[in-house]
Amino acid sequence: MTSRVDLAVPASEDDALGLVEAGEAVGIPTARVMLKSVAATVAQPRSLAREARRLALDTALIARGRSTRSPAKGDKRFVDPAWSQNPVFRRLCQEYLSLCESIDKMVDDLDRGSHEWQEVERARFIMNIVESALSPTNFFPTNPAALKRAFDTGGRSVLAGVGNLLGDVKNNRGMPSQTNRKAFDVGTDLATTPGAVVQRDALAELIQYAPVTDTVLQRPVVIIPPPIGRYYFLDLRPGRSFVEYAVSQGLQVFMISWRNPDASMGSLGVDDYAQRILTALDAVREITGSPDVTTVGFCAGGILMSGLLNHLAARGDDRVKAASFAVTLLDFDSRAAIGAFSAPRLLELARKKSRREGVITGRQLSNVFAWMRPDDLVFNYWVSNYLMGLPPPTFDILAWNADSTNLPARLHSEFLDIFKNNTLTIPGTTEVLGTPVDLGSVTVPAFVTGAITDHLTPWKGCYRTTELLSGPSTFVLSNAGHIASLVNPPGNPKATYYIDGEPGAEPDVWLKSATKRTGSWWQVWAEWSRERSGDPVPAPERLGSDVHPPLHPAPGLYVRDRTP
């Protein structure tokens, strides 16, 4: 007897990217809300009766061996031959799939009823967890691959699995570990693009990257990463680094590295972060001698950037000449899975929790988004780590994903207001740096990206940014999901993007008229940025300036949770 190990854990860098998501801080459903969602799903007499009849008929077919039901293509939970060849396991799989179909149909019936779409997404979120938890692959007696491995290893895999479980209970609060975090060292294996910290305060470091070309373009670019998570998903490793690629294109590149806040920083909010960006822009201008800059905001960094751009526009300040928004959602009225967390009561509970503790912890944030994809981000590691007794996989992007950070309570609360009330889209309902927000006042050229399978910031919502801003916009739709679309180096034959759709059209109309191309959006962005970065000038011979001398080699101290 041989053991086949073919799980949903990543087997390649592309697979690892597909498992990683990141998102904003939201309201975590309570047990009461979960039960309410389950009750709403099953409390549909017609739907329940219909699905009970269908499930009974399907069960009869399955029992007689006449069912043709099979797992969806690409469902790695059921790849072991036993699921198709062994009559007991085949029937078990078919019965499970039939039950999931009934649950899905009942949730869809909610959507066709009088329920708000946020309620439906909340029910879908909870029932998706229920479906994933009930999979027979999650239990040792009903997982043929785990049984085979236990036999082949003489029970050693069982002992290893128990050890892994005890380790996660002790060190990971009972959540299955997704990766071996000790396999990578930031600054040695990750975030290795040469540069130096040229400015530091209590909130952030500013990193200037060393040029690799004889000449550089005069106008620098400042990267604004999200305040949730470490910035180095943009500087993973050579060949997989957005920063490295941007530098190779002759751009003068600067990065803001946010400090991981503790409870003492709980009073910091949007204004503090926006002011820190403004301070960084002035330092970049002094160092380079350029009167203005371009900016790139990623995810929630784009939200902060939009508020600052509005403030500058209101003051007639043109120190930012062009801005890029990468998978940034400014309009939260778009239907998305994240709507599951938008109930007012949930948001208020989340707000009170972070206010009481000073921060919302990185662990809390990562757990929320893990449960948004339970098959990929929870139960496949449950099977791999505990039932199969395997060590967690080793991938750079998973190491970054596990390296979570906190969010100050005030910033968390303000993000919740934006999320709940969609304030960025309604002129005058919120302020940044004392300036009422009206995104229509922002007229700088904008480069906007979305990701076609992004369930956190849906691409149609990202597309809305081109309509909210008044300046000329270029929209690019990348393949893959939220983070996979960002770690997207040229040369990947699987990478594609859409561009040149009909300007100003509705998203679906834009997509139909757009051109699909092979390659990475990085290349399009670099060309767009070079056109807006001024003339070539000799590359600087040293980093920093007399006013802003180098303080520490990149990647700096804050990304490692160190302070001077």
Sequence and secondary structure as in RCSB ss.txt:
>XXXX:A:sequence
MTSRVDLAVPASEDDALGLVEAGEAVGIPTARVMLKSVAATVAQPRSLAREARRLALDTALIARGRSTRSPAKGD
KRFVDPAWSQNPVFRRLCQEYLSLCESIDKMVDDLDRGSHEWQEVERARFIMNIVESALSPTNFFPTNPAALKRA
FDTGGRSVLAGVGNLLGDVKNNRGMPSQTNRKAFDVGTDLATTPGAVVQRDALAELIQYAPVTDTVLQRPVVIIP
PPIGRYYFLDLRPGRSFVEYAVSQGLQVFMISWRNPDASMGSLGVDDYAQRILTALDAVREITGSPDVTTVGFCA
GGILMSGLLNHLAARGDDRVKAASFAVTLLDFDSRAAIGAFSAPRLLELARKKSRREGVITGRQLSNVFAWMRPD
DLVFNYWVSNYLMGLPPPTFDILAWNADSTNLPARLHSEFLDIFKNNTLTIPGTTEVLGTPVDLGSVTVPAFVTG
AITDHLTPWKGCYRTTELLSGPSTFVLSNAGHIASLVNPPGNPKATYYIDGEPGAEPDVWLKSATKRTGSWWQVW
AEWSRERSGDPVPAPERLGSDVHPPLHPAPGLYVRDRTP
>XXXX:A:secstr
       SS SSHHHHHHH           HHHHHHHHHHHH  HHHHHHHHHHHHHHHHHHHTT       TT 
GGG STHHHHSHHHHHHHHHHHHHHHHHHHHHHHHHHTT  HHHHHHHHHHHHHHHHHH GGGSGGG HHHHHHH
HHTTTHHHHHHHHHHHHHHHHSTT    S GGG  BTTTBS S EEEEEE SSEEEEEE   SSEEESS EEEE 
 SSS GGGGB STTSBHHHHHHHTT  EEEEEE    GGGTT  HHHHHHHHHHHHHHHHHHH  S EEEEEETH
HHHHHHHHHHHHHHTT  SEEEEEEES    TTS  GGGGG  HHHHHHHHHHHHHHSEE HHHHHHHHHHTSHI
IIIIHHHIIIIIS       HHHHHHHS   EEHHHHHHHHHHHHH GGGSTTSSEETTEE  GGG  S EEEEE
ETT SSS HHHHHTHHHHS S EEEEEESS TTTTTS  TT TT EEEE   TT  HHHHHHHSEEEES HHHHH
HHHHHHTS  EEE  SSSS SSS   EETT SGGGT   
